[in-house]
Amino acid sequence: MSITSDSAGADIARETGARPLAASSGGVAIELRSLSISAGGQLLLDGAEAVFPAGKVTLIIGRSGAGKSLLLQLLAGTLDGSNRELQLSGQVLFREATAADSGMDFAADSAASGNETAVSPGEHRPQAKNLPARFSRTGEGGRVPPVGVVYQHFALFDELSPQANVRFARDHRVKHRRGPAGSSVSPPADDISPENLLAELGVPLRVRVSSMSGGQQQRLAIARTLAFDPEVILYDEPTSGLDAATADQVAELLGRTHASHPRTSVIVTHDYTSLPAIADRIYLFDADARKLRPVPRDQWPRLAGMFVSAPAVTNSQNTPAGESIQSPSPVQNGQPPQSSAGREAEASTQVSRETGHHTVARQAAAPPPAASHQPNPELRRPGLLARAGGALLRGLEGTSRAVEAILLLPWRLLPLYRSPKWGLRYFLHYLKLVAGPSAWLYLAIAGAITGFVSTWFTFRHLPYAAYTEPLVIEDLLVAIGFAQFRILVPVLGTVLIAARCGAAISADVGSRAWGRQLDAMRTFRAPPERYLLTGLLYAFLLGTPVLIGISFLTARLTSLLVFALTHPEYGPEFWRLHYHGKLMVPGEALYAGTYWLLAKTLVCAAGIGLVAWHRSARTPRSHSEVSSAVTVSILWSTLLVLVVQFAFSFFEFD
């Protein structure tokens, strides 16, 4: 990448293999002011300060489990503010670039990035203190610029084509973004054409997203982010799990992309070998000091010596939201843990010989005293009273969320889409899941069974049928018609819809949450609560009455066939006259009780949609949690349907 710089910077670049830091050319800088983050009872950052210069590439390097991904979510604005285990204070400020940003002197921080940065494995991260609830993520003048994120696992919309993925981002871009010196610029259409971006990055157009290789998916994720035309791009572990050669190729790709589409770029990573070559500034995420340590440029060749892992937090219940804490690789022979490329160990050995960090690494790798292996009394299993209190608190929280969801239902039904085209597309997607042809067949079979059982067994097991049937046959047909329309079909139909359609929606939403697609939508300023929740609610509200109607029609037809075959002497007209005895009202086009039926069906439909969404939209930590969410959705939605039907019976049949 061709970047202009002064001669001193060029000399450093030649010596270190890194790009010199050029003067900032305007745009958006990001400043962290006294930022503190506590998640899951652990203090991750404590009063951290940092400046990510405008239009430049900044690396944040730290070990796994330090909280890098949580910081990235905070910068992107995708953190769940309702998470009671998450505490924030400080400020994330998006502001105009200043001369001071590019002229910051990191020499004073050389000690922080040298020997003192190597942390002792015997140190444990302290428990979080109660942080003041004063946090803001804002920009100058109250304007937060658009931020794009290239996620570690890409978060692509795999049901869409590569072109559609890019078009989604393009259709939700901010029409006018801020250029240099704060000027408002509207990018030419050619610059954000899906075809141009895909061709530039070498993304195949005729391959399904799910069939692409990892490299192709990564390039598609970058193209989609560029189509959004953000002023800031965040990269989450772009070289994670790659070998050395592939990691170098990814770094080269990011460098070319930044040269062609300059943006303020922040990369969170544990790769200190491939990515520094494209960086303008590097911060070390010091998990033990809970600070972001700026690394002077002359220290970049010694990053391996600084990157000594301390043991990860073992309290699984206190894992920070949004990032899984993994145990680091052991430090052997004074070398830092190996990365996916495998050459970090080689780099560490070389650095140790050149700088004398070998001794420091050995000291850091020394086992902690035996006393440190004693069980922490604070991590012991809580008592019965504490567990009961926790269960009660979770129950109250669940109840409050349910009440909130019900109160917000009218607001959720407003189709306030930034792109009506995509809002309609998601509605049709969920309508197909809820009321597609397979659902018609499913409910039709259920209706046929209901019609057969209610008619066949009523006459088959009538006591003293030879004597009583001629006396009560008219009343029996009236009762069968009433029971099928008002009770049997609605109850059985909504229970089956809760099980079949609720599970389908829950699995769809859960897989999107697992794949970080919901977070990706939020970064494109297309809130999933609007696009997905609104769409699936309308799908249930429109599809459920249709499915109940299909089920009743097949139940009625089956009842007629059964009666005609078992009572040929009466004929179909006799059945029609008496079956509708309590249903047909003279002068009315609808059956009696249709409005009651519609009311309880719509309440059940809305409830099933809300349960499926709220049980599955939380970001799961594993596939088992997605499966668990589907199971819980089925249980709660079927229970909800039974309660609604039971409650309506007190008023409907009064």
Stockholm file with secondary structure:
# STOCKHOLM 1.0

chainA/1-654         MSITSDSAGADIARETGARPLAASSGGVAIELRSLSISAGGQLLLDGAEAVFPAGKVTLIIGRSGAGKSLLLQLLAGTLDGSNRELQLSGQVLFREATAADSGMDFAADSAASGNETAVSPGEHRPQAKNLPARFSRTGEGGRVPPVGVVYQHFALFDELSPQANVRFARDHRVKHRRGPAGSSVSPPADDISPENLLAELGVPLRVRVSSMSGGQQQRLAIARTLAFDPEVILYDEPTSGLDAATADQVAELLGRTHASHPRTSVIVTHDYTSLPAIADRIYLFDADARKLRPVPRDQWPRLAGMFVSAPAVTNSQNTPAGESIQSPSPVQNGQPPQSSAGREAEASTQVSRETGHHTVARQAAAPPPAASHQPNPELRRPGLLARAGGALLRGLEGTSRAVEAILLLPWRLLPLYRSPKWGLRYFLHYLKLVAGPSAWLYLAIAGAITGFVSTWFTFRHLPYAAYTEPLVIEDLLVAIGFAQFRILVPVLGTVLIAARCGAAISADVGSRAWGRQLDAMRTFRAPPERYLLTGLLYAFLLGTPVLIGISFLTARLTSLLVFALTHPEYGPEFWRLHYHGKLMVPGEALYAGTYWLLAKTLVCAAGIGLVAWHRSARTPRSHSEVSSAVTVSILWSTLLVLVVQFAFSFFEFD
#=GR chainA/1-654 SS CCCCCCHHHHHHHHHHSCCCCCCCCSSEEEEEEEEEEEETTEEEEEEEEEEECTTSEEEEECCTTSSHHHHHHHHHTCCCTTCTTEEEEEEEEEEECCHHHHTCCCGGGHHHHTGGGSCCTTCCCCBCCCCCSCEEEEEGGGCCCCEEEECTTCCCCTTSCHHHHHHHHHHTSCSSEECGGGCEECCCGGGGCHHHHHHHTTCCSSSCGGGSCHHHHHHHHHHHHHHTCCSEEEEECTTTTCCHHHHHHHHHHHHHHHHHSCCEEEEEESCCSSGGGGCSEEEEEETTTTEEEECCGGGGGGHHHHCCCCCCCCCGGGCCTTSCCCCCCCCBTTBCCCCTTSCHHHHHHHHHHHHSHHHHHHHHHSCCCGGGGSCCGGGSCCCHHHHHHHHHHHHHHHHHHHHHHHHTHHHHTSCCCSSHHHHHHHHHHHHHHHHSHHHHHHHHHHHHHHHHHHHHHHHHTCTTHHHHHHHHHHHHHHHHHHHIIIIIHHHHHHHHHHHHHHHHHHHHHHHHHHTTHHHHHHHTTCCHIIIIIHHHHHHHHHHHHHHHHHHHHHHHHHHHHHHHHHCTTTHHHHHHHHHTTTTCCTTCSSCTTHHHHHHHHHHHHHHHHHHHHHHHSSCCSSHHHHHHHHHHHHHHHHHHHHHHHHHHHHHHTC
#=GC SS_cons         CCCCCCHHHHHHHHHHSCCCCCCCCSSEEEEEEEEEEEETTEEEEEEEEEEECTTSEEEEECCTTSSHHHHHHHHHTCCCTTCTTEEEEEEEEEEECCHHHHTCCCGGGHHHHTGGGSCCTTCCCCBCCCCCSCEEEEEGGGCCCCEEEECTTCCCCTTSCHHHHHHHHHHTSCSSEECGGGCEECCCGGGGCHHHHHHHTTCCSSSCGGGSCHHHHHHHHHHHHHHTCCSEEEEECTTTTCCHHHHHHHHHHHHHHHHHSCCEEEEEESCCSSGGGGCSEEEEEETTTTEEEECCGGGGGGHHHHCCCCCCCCCGGGCCTTSCCCCCCCCBTTBCCCCTTSCHHHHHHHHHHHHSHHHHHHHHHSCCCGGGGSCCGGGSCCCHHHHHHHHHHHHHHHHHHHHHHHHTHHHHTSCCCSSHHHHHHHHHHHHHHHHSHHHHHHHHHHHHHHHHHHHHHHHHTCTTHHHHHHHHHHHHHHHHHHHIIIIIHHHHHHHHHHHHHHHHHHHHHHHHHHTTHHHHHHHTTCCHIIIIIHHHHHHHHHHHHHHHHHHHHHHHHHHHHHHHHHCTTTHHHHHHHHHTTTTCCTTCSSCTTHHHHHHHHHHHHHHHHHHHHHHHSSCCSSHHHHHHHHHHHHHHHHHHHHHHHHHHHHHHTC
//
